[in-house]
Amino acid sequence: MSFVGGIYKKTKNLSRMFTWVGVVCMIFMACMILTSVVFRYILSKGFQSSTEAVGIAFLISIFSGIGYCWFEKGHVRILLFVNMFSPRWQNYMERIAAASGALLYSLLTYKAFAYISYTLRVDKRFEETEWPWYPFIIFMAVASLFFVFQLFLSAVVPKKYIDEAES
């Protein structure tokens, strides 16, 4: 396997590990919602701060699963339109989508890393749980940076290396 194919394969494996973080967050969300409903039914009072904790877990699950979704081609695509073109043009469209996504997510990543220093400086915390924001912002920034790297690889790596890594 070539060096570039090896990097592509390692990146795909790392995105699988990120996805397991999302799976754990989804299980946590289900448990929090179930606990809140049971508390509301039995005690007539919901579980305090469950809404905020579920929202945080939801954001983490989105950012942790987006890279694997890209590798598995699970993103929404206009296949009806794209399938009308030759395989060569479909490859160009895939690369344009990856390059534009890398540009967009690099802006998001930049703002997330810039926001980390702000949350540390002003000690930004969630309202109900009083948890600090910075660990979650750091995770989202790192996951976004990883996704930008994946999109960059998809935009510039020749298709033969991608096919080699996926086989």
C-alpha positions as CSV (number, residue, x, y, z in Angstrom):
1,M,0.0,0.0,0.0
2,S,1.3,3.5,-0.8
3,F,2.0,6.1,1.8
4,V,-1.0,8.2,0.7
5,G,-3.3,5.2,0.7
6,G,-2.0,4.3,4.2
7,I,-2.8,7.8,5.5
8,Y,-6.3,7.6,3.9
9,K,-6.9,4.2,5.6
10,K,-5.6,5.4,9.0
11,T,-7.9,8.5,8.7
12,K,-10.8,6.2,8.0
13,N,-10.0,4.0,11.1
14,L,-9.7,7.1,13.3
15,S,-13.1,8.3,12.0
16,R,-14.5,5.0,13.1
17,M,-13.2,5.6,16.6
18,F,-14.7,9.1,16.6
19,T,-18.0,7.5,15.7
20,W,-17.9,5.3,18.8
21,V,-17.8,8.5,20.8
22,G,-21.1,9.5,19.1
23,V,-22.6,6.1,19.8
24,V,-21.8,6.5,23.5
25,C,-23.4,9.9,23.4
26,M,-26.5,8.5,21.7
27,I,-26.8,5.9,24.4
28,F,-26.3,8.6,27.1
29,M,-29.1,10.7,25.4
30,A,-31.5,7.7,25.4
31,C,-30.8,7.1,29.1
32,M,-31.2,10.7,30.0
33,I,-34.5,11.0,28.2
34,L,-35.8,7.8,29.7
35,T,-34.8,8.9,33.2
36,S,-36.4,12.3,32.7
37,V,-39.7,10.7,31.5
38,V,-39.7,8.2,34.4
39,F,-39.0,10.9,37.0
40,R,-41.7,13.1,35.5
41,Y,-44.2,10.3,35.6
42,I,-43.3,8.9,39.1
43,L,-42.2,12.0,40.9
44,S,-44.1,14.6,38.9
45,K,-40.8,16.4,38.4
46,G,-38.4,15.9,35.5
47,F,-34.7,15.2,35.8
48,Q,-33.0,18.5,36.4
49,S,-30.8,19.7,33.5
50,S,-31.6,16.7,31.3
51,T,-32.5,18.9,28.4
52,E,-29.1,20.6,28.4
53,A,-27.2,17.4,28.8
54,V,-29.1,15.8,25.9
55,G,-28.3,18.8,23.8
56,I,-24.6,18.7,24.5
57,A,-24.5,14.9,23.8
58,F,-26.4,15.5,20.5
59,L,-23.8,18.1,19.4
60,I,-21.0,15.8,20.3
61,S,-22.6,12.9,18.4
62,I,-23.0,15.0,15.3
63,F,-19.4,16.2,15.3
64,S,-18.0,12.8,16.0
65,G,-20.0,11.0,13.3
66,I,-19.7,13.4,10.4
67,G,-16.3,12.2,9.3
68,Y,-17.3,8.5,9.1
69,C,-20.5,9.6,7.3
70,W,-18.3,11.2,4.6
71,F,-16.2,8.1,4.2
72,E,-19.2,5.9,3.9
73,K,-20.8,8.4,1.4
74,G,-23.8,8.8,3.8
75,H,-24.1,12.5,3.2
76,V,-27.1,13.8,1.2
77,R,-26.2,14.0,-2.4
78,I,-28.1,14.9,-5.5
79,L,-27.6,11.5,-7.1
80,L,-30.4,11.9,-9.6
81,F,-28.6,14.8,-11.0
82,V,-25.0,13.5,-10.5
83,N,-25.7,10.1,-12.0
84,M,-26.5,11.7,-15.4
85,F,-22.8,12.5,-15.8
86,S,-19.9,10.3,-16.8
87,P,-17.8,8.7,-14.1
88,R,-15.1,11.2,-14.9
89,W,-17.4,14.2,-14.2
90,Q,-18.8,12.5,-11.1
91,N,-15.3,12.3,-9.8
92,Y,-14.8,16.0,-10.5
93,M,-18.0,16.8,-8.7
94,E,-17.0,14.7,-5.7
95,R,-13.7,16.6,-5.5
96,I,-15.4,20.0,-5.9
97,A,-17.9,19.1,-3.1
98,A,-14.9,18.0,-0.9
99,A,-12.9,21.1,-1.6
100,S,-15.9,23.4,-0.9
101,G,-16.7,21.5,2.3
102,A,-13.1,21.7,3.4
103,L,-13.3,25.5,2.9
104,L,-16.5,25.8,4.8
105,Y,-15.5,23.6,7.7
106,S,-12.1,25.2,8.0
107,L,-13.9,28.5,8.7
108,L,-16.0,26.6,11.4
109,T,-12.8,25.1,12.8
110,Y,-11.1,28.4,12.9
111,K,-14.0,30.0,14.8
112,A,-14.2,27.0,17.2
113,F,-10.5,27.3,18.1
114,A,-10.8,31.0,18.5
115,Y,-13.9,30.5,20.8
116,I,-11.9,28.2,23.1
117,S,-9.8,31.1,24.4
118,Y,-12.9,33.2,24.9
119,T,-14.7,30.5,26.9
120,L,-11.6,30.1,29.1
121,R,-11.2,33.8,29.6
122,V,-14.8,34.5,30.7
123,D,-15.3,31.1,32.3
124,K,-18.4,30.4,30.1
125,R,-20.7,27.8,31.6
126,F,-23.9,26.1,30.8
127,E,-26.9,27.6,32.6
128,E,-28.4,24.5,34.3
129,T,-25.5,22.1,34.8
130,E,-22.8,24.7,35.4
131,W,-20.5,22.7,33.3
132,P,-17.7,24.7,31.5
133,W,-18.1,25.1,27.8
134,Y,-14.4,24.6,26.8
135,P,-14.1,20.8,26.9
136,F,-17.1,20.5,24.5
137,I,-15.8,23.3,22.3
138,I,-12.3,21.7,22.2
139,F,-13.9,18.4,21.1
140,M,-15.9,20.0,18.4
141,A,-12.9,22.0,17.2
142,V,-10.7,18.9,17.0
143,A,-13.5,16.9,15.3
144,S,-14.0,19.7,12.8
145,L,-10.2,19.9,12.1
146,F,-10.2,16.1,11.5
147,F,-13.1,16.4,9.2
148,V,-11.4,19.2,7.2
149,F,-8.4,16.9,6.9
150,Q,-10.6,14.2,5.6
151,L,-12.3,16.5,3.1
152,F,-8.9,17.8,2.0
153,L,-7.7,14.2,1.4
154,S,-10.9,13.5,-0.6
155,A,-10.3,16.6,-2.7
156,V,-6.6,16.1,-3.5
157,V,-5.8,12.4,-3.3
158,P,-6.0,10.6,-6.6
159,K,-8.8,8.1,-6.9
160,K,-6.5,5.1,-7.4
161,Y,-5.1,5.6,-3.9
162,I,-8.5,5.9,-2.4
163,D,-9.6,2.7,-4.1
164,E,-6.4,1.0,-3.0
165,A,-7.1,1.9,0.6
166,E,-10.7,0.8,0.6
167,S,-9.9,-2.6,-0.8
